[in-house]
């Protein structure tokens, strides 16, 4: 997870800042989710990056 916020403008500013910095993010692996809020829980914006499994699983680890 790169960012989780309830402020849409904060999410937009974060993405703009990443792009302006020229970060080495593979944008095809970025996921932007909007978790719709209801009365008890506000809308949440989540920005995450897919990271493939880079190493062996620990002993006894689930597959």
N, C-alpha and C positions, 0 to 999 in steps of 0.2 A: 504494500500500500504506500502510495506516495503522499496522498492527502485525503483527509476526510473532514468535511466542514458542513455547516448548515447555512453558510453564506455563499450564494451563487457568485457574487462579485469577487469574493476571495478566491474561489476556484478558477474563475476566468483570469484573474491577475496572476495566479500561480502558473497557469499554463503559458500565459504571455511571457512571464519571467523565464521559464524554462526554455522557451523558443528563442528569446532574445540573448540568453547566455550562450546559446549554441551547444547546449548539453548534448551528450552523446546518447540520447534516448532513441531507441527504435520505436518510432511513433506507430508502426503497424502492430506493436505489442502492447500499446496503451489501451486501457479500458476506462471509459467514463460512465459511471452509473449515477442515476438519480433515483434515490429511494423515496418514493412518494410518502409524504407525511399525512397524518390524520389528526384528529383533535388532540390526542395525548402525545403524539410524537411528531416533531417537525420534519420537514423534508431534509434529507441529508444527501450531499453530493460527495461521491467517492471517485478518486482517481487512482488507478492501480496499474502496475506494470507486470506483465506475464514474465516469469523467470523459469526457464526450463530446468528440469532436474539435472544438475551439473555433476553429481557424484553418486557413489554407491549408497545404497540404503543401509542404515544401521542394522546390526544384527537384531532379528526379531521384529523389525519394522514392517508395517503393513504395506502391501503392494498397491 
